[in-house]
Amino acid sequence: MLLSTAGSAAAGTIACVPSPGNAAGAFNWIRRIAIDEHSRTVNMDIVRSRTKDTETMGKMRAELVSMEGTSSGEPVYLFNAIPAAGEEVLSLFKLFKSGDWQLVRAGVVFVNKVPALRSVEPGMSFDCKRSDLG
């Protein structure tokens, strides 16, 4: 189900950064997530490459596929990264509030046009701030 009319009437933005103290491996390549509920777009600041001394930053765009309301008052956001040309893995993300904000990612590949789960990354905590538009 796509965005509900109640969700779009109160559309805003939410920006998230990794919480301090997260485990070193999970999602250490995502530095910021910005979701625009009205335009259904998600922009992520990511680490494209890393050496011992430097990191090369980049951007990743995603489409907000679903924004479902919950009893806690915060929606569950489902979005998929728009793969770059030549990439075979589609990344699906779920951002939800469970005490604190959690992000989980699944990698999906298509074999003969049939989706197959390739990987699931463990969740990571994010600090998120909301700002309403209009």
HELIX and SHEET records of a PDB file:
HELIX    1   1 THR A    5  ALA A    9  1                                   5    
SHEET    1   A 9 GLY A  12  PRO A  18  0                                        
SHEET    2   A 9 ILE A  30  ASP A  36 -1                                        
SHEET    3   A 9 THR A  41  ARG A  50 -1                                        
SHEET    4   A 9 GLU A  55  GLU A  68 -1                                        
SHEET    5   A 9 VAL A  76  ALA A  81 -1                                        
SHEET    6   A 9 VAL A  89  LYS A  97 -1                                        
SHEET    7   A 9 TRP A 101  VAL A 111 -1                                        
SHEET    8   A 9 VAL A 114  ASP A 132 -1                                        
SHEET    9   A 9 GLY A  12  PRO A  18 -1                                        
END                                                                             
